[in-house]
Amino acid sequence: MSTGKIMIVDDEEDVREAIKLQLEGKKFEILEAENGEEAIAKMKQADHMIHVGLILCDIRMPKVDGVECIDYLKTNAPGIPIVVITAFPDTEMATSLLKKGVQDYLVKPVSKEKLIATVDKLIAKGKDVGL
């Protein structure tokens, strides 16, 4: 299993912890952000735009919500796959986000099997470098 960085963007610390626990043993470096504003700031630091291989992003968050965060990331780091993980399923929003290039839309609580299968599939696929 290759190592890589995954960013978890969720305003609930227990959700971030649960996702981290589910990914334990997969050899990923996990970055955390509690809202879109923090995620964008962290992505601008160091070499995260290059080395983050996947972003797991909630939608409903304070300050900068998931939709704004995804819009920013799709503009500034378009190759990084993004998976939405939300407790509020919304078919219209899911369709809209998938059209923007979000790779998957998962509804909380996400089973460990589903999360790992999604992460493994997207990490194996790699970034979309637009070639």
N, C-alpha and C positions, 0 to 999 in steps of 0.2 A: 504494500500500500504506500503510495507516495505521500509525502508530507506536504502540507500547504496551509495557507491561512484562510480561516472562515470568520466572517464578521457576523455577529448576532446583534440585531438592532431590535430592542424591545424595552418598553418602559417598565416592565415588571421584572424585578431581579430574580424572582423564583422561576419565571419562565426561562430566562437566560440560563440559570443554573440547571434546570431540567434538560434543556437542549445540550448544554455542555456535558452533562452526565451521560446522555444518550450517545454522544459522539466520543466518549472516553475510549481509549484504546485504539482510536483510528489515526493517531499520530498527527492530528491537525493542531496548528497553533490557533487558539481562539481569541479573537478581538471582540470586545463588547462595547456597545453604545446604548444609552438608555433613551435616546430619541434621535430623530433625523439630523438635528443640528450637531449633536455630538458625533454621529456617524460620519457626516460630511467633514467635520474638523479632523477626525482621526484618519480619514482617507487621504486628506491633504498632507498628513505627516509622513515623514520617512519615505519608504518606498511602497506603501500599502496599495497605491493604485496599480502597481506592477505585480505585487506578490499575493494579494488577496485573490483566492480562486473561486470564492462563492460568498454571497451575502444572503443571510436569512433575515427577512425584514417584516416587522409588524406594521400594521396600517394606522391604527388609532393610538397616537402618542402626543404628548404635549409638545409645545414649541414648534418644531418642524415635524409634520406627520409623515407617514410612510410614503404617501403618494408624492409629496414634494421631494423627499429624499431619493426615491426611485427616479424621478424626473432628472434630478441633479446627476445621479450616478450614471444614468443612461446617456446623458450628454457628455460627461467628463471621463467616464470609464466604461464605455459601451460594451467592451468585451467581457466584463465580469458577469457571470450568470447570477440572477437574483431570484430567490424563492420567497413568496409572500407566505407568512404564517400568521393567521388572524383568528380571533375568536368570533368575529362578526362576518359570517359568510354573506356576500353580496354578489349575486350573479352578474349584475351590470358592471360593478367595479372589477370583478375578476376578468370579465371579457375585455374591458378597457385596458387593464394592466397587462394582460397577455398580448394584446395588440401592440403595447409599448415595448414588448420584448421580455417581459418577466417569464421565466422558464416554467414555473409551477405555482400553484395557489393551494396551500394546505390549510385546513381548518383545525384549530386547537380544540381539544387536545390531539396532538399528532402522535400516532403510535411510533414506538422506537423503530419498528421494522420499516414503516413507510418513510420516516425521516432518513434513516440510513440508506435505504434504497435510492431515494431522491438525491441525497448528497453524493453517494458513490457514483451514480449515473452521470451527474453533472461534472464532478471532479474528473472522472475518466474521460468525459467528452472534451474537457479543457475549455479554455477561453475562446470566444468567437473573435478571432483577430481580423475578420472581414476580408480574408483573401479570396 
